[in-house]
Amino acid sequence: CYKIAQISKDDNSQLAVCRVLLAELEAHKDAWPFLTPVNHKVILGYRKVIKRPMDFSTIKRKLNNNLYFNLDTFIADVNLVFDNCEKFNEDDSDIGQAGHNMRKFFHELLHLKK
Ligand SMILES: CO[C@H](O)CCc1ccc(O)cc1
């Protein structure tokens, strides 16, 4: 019984950490390009160039639907947001800079929590 309780506690605590990390990302002043899915009907070329679109609202839905196996699969989706941003935007653009700032912020958050 203890072993089963132990596994579910770890999953719950990992889930809680993911929720806190996502809330901190969403609250950042530079989060605005990443809060909701890019509208590929408006942004020409986006669907062709970005094979796996990802954004913070989609990550929140996946968290709530228990679609992350562990903290690492959550981290992979957050990094996908920033990798997509780097692929589609110049480094010296407003959105490109926001992506670099958010990636650095997330990296620092992870090292604080370890
Ligand atoms: C996370 O944002 C996406 O990279 C789309 C960036 C973008 C939006 C509007 C534009 O006119 C150009 C690029």
The ligand as a Gaussian input file, in Angstrom:
#p B3LYP/6-31G(d) Opt

LIG

0 1
 C        5.123000      33.076000     -30.851000
 O        4.795000      33.960000     -31.947000
 C        5.011000      33.351000     -33.246000
 O        6.379000      33.097000     -33.409000
 C        4.437000      34.263000     -34.348000
 C        5.278000      35.498000     -34.401000
 C        4.756000      36.563000     -35.335000
 C        3.508000      37.143000     -35.162000
 C        3.080000      38.164000     -36.008000
 C        3.917000      38.604000     -37.033000
 O        3.525000      39.617000     -37.843000
 C        5.165000      38.016000     -37.208000
 C        5.573000      36.999000     -36.362000

